[in-house]
């Protein structure tokens, strides 16, 4: 059988990371998590990390953060696939059509930064050309996402608001409803700890 790769998409707090932890336990499956650990390991002279800089001052730091995100996402997947199925948490398309798009629409990047951002994306997309076999969208309401974010208590995420999560949710919906390149599998994850049902759905459709 040929190797396959799928991208896991969804809002902050929708359950992507927990989903990957369950997928990793399945034979012939490998997972590549979003490189958040790398983002929080990059710090300034005062010890403040890259993710903190982004959330605390998006007007100042959106372009810096989003270009680093592009690079580190591709760095994370730039290694041979060892197992039959690879699941990747988020993608450069997430940034282009959700996070980066919002930064541009909300004027968090100025016009020259926006032009540079699009230049970076177009080059990286053409350079790597890693077409997935499908996208698994972990859908969850912004309110539930906020509850989960508050429960896990990452200090970098203290400034995340329901308004911000709602914008992210709407951007995900718009993007994935119009995505035609690959199949999109939608997993509704409003209930906590309903992973056996989620895994059964994925096993029947993907694995």
C-alpha positions in Angstrom: 0.0 0.0 0.0 1.2 3.5 -0.7 1.9 5.9 2.0 -0.7 8.6 2.8 -0.7 11.9 4.7 -3.5 13.8 6.3 -3.6 17.3 7.8 -5.5 17.9 11.1 -7.1 21.3 11.1 -9.2 23.2 13.7 -9.5 26.1 16.0 -7.4 26.7 19.0 -8.7 24.4 21.7 -10.8 22.3 19.3 -9.0 19.1 20.4 -6.4 18.6 17.7 -3.4 17.8 20.0 -5.4 15.3 22.0 -6.7 13.7 18.8 -3.1 13.3 17.7 -2.2 11.6 20.9 -4.8 9.0 20.3 -3.8 8.6 16.7 -0.2 8.0 17.6 -1.1 4.8 19.5 -2.4 3.2 16.3 -0.1 0.8 14.4 1.4 2.1 11.1 0.6 5.7 12.1 3.0 8.6 12.8 2.1 12.1 13.9 3.8 15.5 13.5 2.5 18.0 16.1 2.4 21.7 15.5 5.8 23.1 16.6 4.5 25.0 19.5 7.3 23.8 21.7 9.8 25.4 19.3 7.9 28.7 19.3 8.0 28.9 23.1 11.7 28.0 23.2 12.6 31.0 21.1 13.0 33.8 23.6 14.3 37.4 23.9 16.8 38.7 26.4 14.1 39.1 29.0 12.9 35.5 28.6 9.7 36.3 26.7 9.0 33.7 24.0 7.8 34.1 20.4 4.2 33.0 21.1 3.9 35.5 24.0 5.2 38.3 21.7 2.6 37.5 19.1 -0.4 37.4 21.5 0.7 40.4 23.5 1.2 42.7 20.6 -0.2 41.5 17.3 0.2 44.8 15.6 3.9 44.7 16.2 4.7 41.0 15.8 2.2 39.4 13.4 4.6 39.5 10.4 7.5 38.1 12.4 5.5 35.4 13.9 3.7 34.3 10.8 6.9 34.0 8.7 8.5 31.9 11.5 5.4 29.7 11.5 5.7 29.0 7.8 9.3 28.0 8.2 8.9 25.8 11.3 5.9 24.0 9.9 7.8 22.9 6.8 10.9 22.2 8.9 8.8 19.8 11.1 7.6 17.7 8.1 10.9 17.8 6.2 11.9 14.2 7.0 11.2 10.8 5.5 7.8 9.3 6.3 8.5 6.0 8.1 5.0 4.6 8.5 2.0 4.0 6.3 0.0 7.0 7.4 1.2 10.4 8.6 -1.0 12.9 10.4 0.2 16.5 10.5 -1.2 19.1 12.9 -2.1 22.2 10.8 -0.4 23.4 7.6 0.9 26.4 5.7 -2.6 26.7 4.3 -4.0 27.2 7.8 -1.8 30.3 8.0 -2.5 31.6 4.6 -6.3 31.2 4.8 -6.9 31.6 8.5 -4.3 33.1 10.8 -2.3 35.1 8.3 -5.5 36.2 6.4 -6.9 37.5 9.7 -3.8 39.4 10.5 -4.0 41.1 7.1 -7.7 41.8 7.3 -7.4 43.2 10.8 -4.5 45.5 9.7 -2.1 43.6 12.0 0.3 43.6 9.0 0.9 46.7 6.9 0.8 46.6 3.1 4.5 45.9 2.5 4.4 43.1 5.2 1.4 41.6 3.5 3.1 41.6 0.1 6.2 39.9 1.7 4.0 37.4 3.5 2.2 36.4 0.2 5.6 36.2 -1.5 6.9 33.8 1.2 3.8 31.7 1.0 3.8 31.3 -2.8 7.4 30.4 -2.9 7.1 27.8 -0.1 4.0 26.2 -1.5 5.6 25.8 -4.9 8.9 24.7 -3.4 7.6 21.9 -1.2 4.4 20.9 -3.0 3.3 18.4 -0.4 -0.3 17.6 -1.4 -2.1 15.8 1.4 -4.5 12.9 0.8 -7.1 14.8 2.8 -7.9 17.2 5.6 -9.5 16.2 8.8 -11.3 19.3 10.3 -11.9 19.0 14.0 -14.9 21.4 14.3 -15.8 22.9 17.7 -17.8 26.0 18.8 -15.7 29.0 19.8 -17.3 28.9 23.3 -16.2 25.3 23.9 -12.7 26.1 22.5 -12.4 29.0 25.0 -13.4 26.7 27.9 -10.7 24.2 27.0 -8.1 26.9 26.6 -8.9 28.2 30.0 -8.8 24.7 31.5 -5.4 23.9 30.1 -4.0 27.2 31.3 -1.1 28.0 28.9 0.2 31.4 30.1 0.8 32.4 26.4 -2.9 32.0 25.7 -4.2 34.3 28.5 -5.1 37.0 26.1 -7.2 34.9 23.7 -10.8 36.1 23.6 -14.1 34.6 22.5 -14.2 37.3 19.7 -10.8 36.1 18.4 -11.8 32.5 18.5 -15.1 33.3 16.7 -13.1 35.0 13.9 -10.8 32.0 13.6 -13.8 29.6 13.5 -15.5 31.6 10.7 -12.2 31.7 8.7 -11.8 27.9 9.1 -15.4 27.4 7.9 -15.0 29.7 4.9 -11.7 28.1 3.9 -12.6 24.5 4.2 -16.0 24.9 2.7 -14.3 26.1 -0.4 -11.3 23.8 -0.4 -11.4 21.6 -3.5 -7.9 20.1 -3.8 -8.5 17.2 -1.5 -11.3 15.5 0.5 -12.3 17.2 3.8 -13.5 15.0 6.6 -15.4 16.9 9.3 -15.2 15.7 12.9 -17.6 17.4 15.4 -15.8 17.6 18.7 -18.1 19.5 20.9 -18.3 16.8 23.6 -15.3 16.3 25.9 -13.7 12.8 26.0 -15.7 11.4 23.1 -12.6 10.1 21.4 -13.7 6.5 20.9 -16.4 7.7 18.6 -14.1 10.1 16.8 -11.5 7.3 16.3 -14.2 5.0 14.9 -15.2 7.5 12.4 -11.6 8.1 11.3 -10.9 4.4 11.2 -13.8 3.8 8.8 -13.0 6.8 6.5 -9.3 7.1 6.5 -7.2 4.4 8.2 
